Amino acid sequence: MLKSNIGNVDRILRLILGIALIALVFVGPQTPWGWLGLVPLLTGLWRTCPLYSLIGLNTCPRR
C-alpha cells in the first residue's frame, strides 16, 4: 500500500481543484481538458502523490 504523503490542506486544495476542473466538462467551455481534474481528485482521495514520492516531498504531518 502506498504511504500517505499529502497533508490535510494539500488534500482539500486538490479535491477542490479536481472537482472544479471536472465541472468544466459539464458547464462553462465544456472542453475535454476538464477531465484532467481526475488527477488531483484521485490523489486527494488516495492521500498519496506519486510525484511527491519521486522528489521526496511530504506534506503529511504523520510519519
C-alpha positions, 0 to 999 in steps of 0.5 A: 500500500502506498504511504500517505504523503499529502497533508490535510490542506494539500488534500482539500486544495486538490479535491477542490481543484479536481472537482472544479476542473471536472465541472468544466466538462459539464458547464462553462467551455465544456472542453475535454481538458476538464477531465484532467481534474481526475488527477488531483481528485484521485490523489486527494482521495488516495492521500498519496502523490506519486510525484511527491514520492519521486522528489521526496516531498511530504506534506503529511504531518504523520510519519 
